C-alpha cells in the first residue's frame, strides 16, 4: 500500500469514527431527555431506549450547516397502553418535543 492510500484510509477511518461518536452522543442525550420527560410527567418510559428515526442537513441559528437528528421513544400511562413520543436535536440541543407533559392543575373559580 502506498503512503497516500494509507493516509486516505486513516482520514476515512477518522471521519467514520467522528460520525459514529456524534450519533452515539446524540442518542444518549435523547435517551436522557426522554427519560426525564417521562419521569416529570409521571408516566412509564417503555423499552428504556430511543430509536433514531431521522437525520437531515439543516442550517443552524449561527448560519452553519449541521445535522438535525430525530428520535422516537414510547411511554405508557398505565403499563397497558403505548404512546409514541418524538424529539428532535440540533447540535445536542432540544428543538422539538412531542410526548408526555407534566400534569398541571390551576385553581378553579367556584363562582
N, C-alpha and C positions, 0 to 999 in steps of 0.2 A: 504494500500500500504506500502510496506517495504521501509526503508530509502534508500536501494540500488537501487530499481526501481525508486524511486523519483529522485535520483541523476542522473541515466541514462536518465530519461526524461528531466531533466534540461540540461544535456550535449547535448542531441539530439536537443532540442529546441534552444540552443545557436548556435550550428553548422548550423541549418536551417536559423536562423536569419543572421548569418555571410554570408552565401551563398547568401541569398536574397539581403542583403545590398551591397555586391560586384557586383552583377548583376545589380542592380539599378544604382550604381555609374558608371559602365562601359557604361550603356545605356545613361546616362546623358552626359558623356564625348563624346560618339559617336554622340549624337544629336548636341552638341556644335560644334564639328569638321565638321559635315555635313553642318550645317547652315553657318558656317564661310566660308567653301569652296564654297558654292553656292553664298554667298554674294560677295566674292572676284572674282568669275567668272562672275558675273552679270547675273545669272540665277535665276529662281524661285524655291525655296525649297517647294516641294509639300507635303501635308498632315502634315507638321510640326512635323514629328516624324521619328524615325528609328525603324527597325524591327530586332530583334535578329535572325540571320539565321544560326548560327553555334557555336559550343563550342568544343574545343579539348584540350587534355592534351599535353603540349609541354615542352621542356627544354629551359630555357632562356639562355641569354648570360652568366649569373653567374653560370650556371650549375644546378640550382634548377628547379624542376618541377613546372609548373604553368599552368594556363588556357589561351588559346587564344580564344577570342570572336570575331565573325564576325557579322557585321550589314549591313543591306541594307537600302537605302533611295531612294526616287525618286525626280527628278528635271525636269524642263522644260525650254526650251529656249524662247518659245513664249506663254506659257499658254495653248497650244493645244496639243503638243506632250508630251510624257512621256519617261524619260530615267531612268535607274536604276544605282545607284552608290553603291559602296561597300567599306567598310573599315574594317580593322582588328586591334584589340587592344590586346596588350600583356602587362599585368601589368599596364594598363592605358595609355600605350604609343602606338602611331600610328605606325604600322609596314607595313601596306599596304593600298593603297588608289587607287580606280578606280572611276572616276567621272569627274565632270566639272573642267576645269582648267581655270585660268585667261588668257584672250587673250593677246597675245604679238605681237608686230609689230616691226620688225627690219628695219633699213634703207635699201632702195633698191638702188643699184648702177645703175645709169642711162646710163651706157655705152652701 
